[in-house]
């Protein structure tokens, strides 16, 4: 796993399966009144087409730096204790996690809001690209790595 980690922030990119248990352990904090973990997984059907797996590519160094900036932005908007963001690269089969975002905060409202902000901004701004691989052998970029315009 390529990662950057302190006691407060953990951002990472991994070719291996992601563990929501590891994220939950990192987020554990005695002052947390609310902890929210979002797990984005590969779903079987996309617009009626059967997905076999997703493929993710990233500009790793830039993606980690941008993830770190997002964590800092969330800390500046809400009172938070910890933030974790890990994203899978390579092939992600149906049912496995592609991304895990977690936030620990003194209060649940901040935890929910910050987690939603982080996943929305991650999808909109990071240099991570997704390709759908369907059971009929066809493939489609959901975001085009040559265009650098993630959708």
N, C-alpha and C positions, 0 to 999 in steps of 0.2 A: 504494500500500500504506500502510495505517495501521500504524505500528510504533513500538516503543520498543526502543532498542538501545544496548548498551555493548560493551566488549571481552569481557565474560563472558556476558551474556544478550542474546538477540534474540527478541522476541515480535512477531507481526504478524498482521494480517488483510488479505486481498487479494481484490479482484474479478477479478484476473488469474490465469492459471495459475501454480502453485507450482513452484519449481525445487529438486529435491533436490541438484543440483550447487551451488547457492548456499548451501544449508544445510551441505553437506559442507565447502565452502571456509571458511565461518564457524567450523565446529567444529575445523578443523585446528589442532593445537597440538603443539609439540615434546615436551611432557611427557606426551602422551596415549599410554597403552598400549592403550586400548580406546575405540573410537568406535562408537556404535550409532545408526542412523537408522531410524525407523519411518515408513513412508509408508502412510497410509490412503487407499484409492481407491474410487471408485464402481464397484460390481460390477454385472454384467448381471442376475443373478437374485437375488431376495429372496423367500424362501418360495415358490418356484416361479413367481413373477410376474416378468415382464420389465421391468426398470428402463430408462428412457430417460435420465433425469438426476436428480440430487439438487438440491434448492434449500436454501441455508443463509441464515439471517438471524441477526443478532446485535445485542446492545446493545454497540456497539463500544468505547466508553470503558471500560465496566465489564469487558468481556471481556479487554481488554488489561491492565487492572489486576489481574484475577484470574490471568491467565497469568503475570504478573510475580511475584505472590505464590507461585504454584506453583513457579516456578523457584527462588525463595528457599527454599521448603520443601525442595526436592530438595537444594539446596546444604547445608542444615542436617542432612540425614539421611545423605548420602554425601559422600565426597571427590571433588569434580567440578572440572573446568576450565572447561567451557562448556556452555551449554544454549540450544537453539533450539526455538521452537514457532511455527509459522505455520499459519494456518487460512484456507481459501478461503471466500468468501461468494458469494452469487448461485448461478447454475446451474453445476453440475459434471457434465459428460458422463461416460458409462461409460469407464472406463480412466484417467481423470485423477485427480490427487491432491486429496483434500479436506483433508487435514491432514498435516503433516510435523513429527515430533518428533525431535530429535537431542541426544545427550549425548556429551561427551568427558570421559574420566576417566583417571587414572593406571593403573587396573586395570579389566579387562573386567567383573568381577562388579558393580562399582558402576555402570558404564555401562548394563548390561542392566537392573539393578534400577531405576535412576532413570528410564530410558526407559519401562519398563512402568508405573511409578508415575505418571509425567506423563501418558501417554495415558489411563490409567484415570481419573485425577482430572479431567483436562480434560473428558472425556465426562460425568462425573458432576456437575461443579460449575459449568461455565461457562454464561453466558447466550448460548448458540449453539443455534439450533433447526434441525432437519433435516426436510425434506419429501421423500418419495419421489414421483416422477412416473413412472407406468407407461405402457406402450405402448398400453393400452386407453383412455387418457385419464383414468383415475382418479388421484387424488392422496391421500396419507396423511401426516399429520404423524407422524413418529417421536417427536418431542417437541413438545408443544403450547406455542406462544409465548404464548398467552393464559392458560395454566395455570401457566407458569413452573416446570414440573416435568419437566426433561429426563430421558429414560429411558436 
